[in-house]
Amino acid sequence: MTKQKKGNLYLIPTPLADNSLDKVVPPQSKEIIANTKYYLAENVRSARRFISNLRLNINIELLNFSVLDKHTKAADVGRICNPLLDGMDVGVLSEAGCPGVADPGNLAVSFAHKYDVKVVPLVGPSSIFLALMASGFNGQSFVFHGYLPIDKQKRAHSLRSIEKDAFKKRQTQIFMETPYRNGQLFSDILKVCQPNTKLCIAKDITGEDEQIQAKTIREWRRSNIDLHKIPVIFLIFF
């Protein structure tokens, strides 16, 4: 009996900012998208718009999309990944950036490894790594914390712990927040952290209003920067 050939799982990065499509989507991604019919997407509407904007003469209505987000249950992962076992290629699309990095795409990747499906990560933008590259902070030792607690006391505790690790381990600390809460987080950082602690703010990476600056907390307290509803990566170092 001939063994069923399995498909490939493609991890396809998507743009971080509007009007950056031509700058950040390489030819390889376009070629794979042109030949892939099944997708797992954090947001189906955004995924459809992304593929449509590539102008690859694809009939979007003939594509198959399944939601893979933070609410996806483990029991559903097998069902939405099943086309891989039937020999179909499947693409994973994050809402922005790289699937599997601060993104639930890792669930599909874990399934692929379990069933010996080839996983193919594609080149594309990652706000986390672009921010680290441009920060001037330690790129040899770093940690990404994702989102910090919303509760002010818990968040203050996290910031103190992060600052302590940055100093003690000489390690870059990276974290983020939902765009509409950036201002609150920035305010808390300025209140909690020590004056000589270094903070890099990387906002709207690859976008028209991109701004990446590293200053001490003391210097940031004298600065004026608008972060409201803008994607931002925060980095702390000593």
C-alpha angles and dihedrals in degrees: 000000000000113000114240111252112233127222128241125256108224119199103208119191117216130207120283096209140029118267093020098101097109092047100051110030111084125209092254092061092049091050092051093045090051089059102038123092103176126066139178109206136182087214117017095198092054091045093053091048091049093053092044092051090056088070095216094150091252121155098230091197090066093057123096119227128187125182117247109177141131090286095055110118121228089239090060097050093078092052097051092043094048095101087070090064090050091058098262123135114236128200124208115211123192121207086247132350128357124356113239095024109100082336136099093243088104088078091066091044091053089052090050093052091048092055097037094250116158113251116208117190112200129211116261147120123310115184090203096056096037089054092048092049092052098041099077088224128125109303093178096064121027142137132208115215099183112208120001121222117285094218107094096225094047091045092051089051090050092049092051090049092048092049091049092052092048090055099038098042099029084233129149111240116209128190142149144202139209105277096244091055096047093102093054092049093047090051091051092049090055091049099044106035127079120259094247096048112113120234125189118197116197110186131181093357112206088005131116092259096044113158126173117179134163119200139147118267087250090058093044090055088063094046133087118217130160113221100159113135092350122120107251137179117202122206128186127195141149 
